[in-house]
């Protein structure tokens, strides 16, 4: 009995290995587009699931044109397969990450990658994903692990948003900001601080399966503060100090 079971496991592993070597890289294209709700797509995919390359395209909405985000290169590590773990070295432009899949879930390890803000912010739920954000987002960290089917993640990610801007607000960029994301089970905690810029904002929030919330304070200054005031009124309420706003933003995920 044990011999038959071992033979079956070996056959399955051999089949999966052969499939990854033979299946073309273009197989990933429809999967990525579905997983990102139509915001990400692979173009000019070459090679196989085992070792390939492609160009990552992103768009902020269904009506927006596709834009080039970064070039991708990936290669699966042989050494992890025999431990029941599929791990791929991924190079995203000048950055890199290790993406691993196992029976327990999926993990991102030793990562330091940069993408246009539109590529990531478009994935946010509700109105926040439709503000037309711009700039560059750099994500780095040692480990971020999510379990299959449980909406449960653990680990930390540091996001550095440089040259942040909103298409509805003319003039100079808003500034540079740091987000610290901490996955603690079914909740993702967010801390935000301003590094520099004309929009000063700080606070903390939480993203769960029920929605997101953020509490903090924002302030503007300078001759071009008026457009920012209009934006902040949609997100919060004026504080006692002129030019300051209390941000108390909540958005719930409603079933469709």
PyMOL commands that set and color helices and strands:
alter all, ss='L'
color gray80, all
select helices_A, chain A and resi 2-22+27-35+78-83+117-121+126-130+226-235
alter helices_A, ss='H'
color red, helices_A
select strands_A, chain A and resi 40-47+51-58+67-76+85-92+95-102+105-116+133-147+153-166+175-185+187-197+199-208+211-220+236-238+244-252
alter strands_A, ss='S'
color yellow, strands_A
deselect
rebuild
show_as cartoon
